[in-house]
Amino acid sequence: MAGNSKRTLIPGAGPLSRVPAPAAFLVVLALFGLGVWLGGAVGALLLGVLAAGVAVLLATTWPLLTPGARVLRLLVLGVLVLIAVSVL
């Protein structure tokens, strides 16, 4: 496996390993829902915070992702940014 930059993520090895998955899902859902519901500058700010978090996670895991996974995650980030801009 030497020289192979692609490896699977080991459960419990990352900085978010102590965050329960349902809690992370609810935080993301709350940020997105409030951002869309509130709209305006506040909504765009909440969606921007969410987009920044997604971008950090994407940058951190980039070397481990397959090209297909990279494209899908970039697409999700792009859609999130477009929604943030549209609520302004």
Buried (B, 14 or more C-beta within 10 A) or exposed (E): EEEEEEEEEEEEEEEEEEEEEEEEEEEEEEBBEBBBEBBEEEBBBBBBEBBEBBBEBBEEBEEEBEEEEEEEBBEEBEEBBEBBEEBE
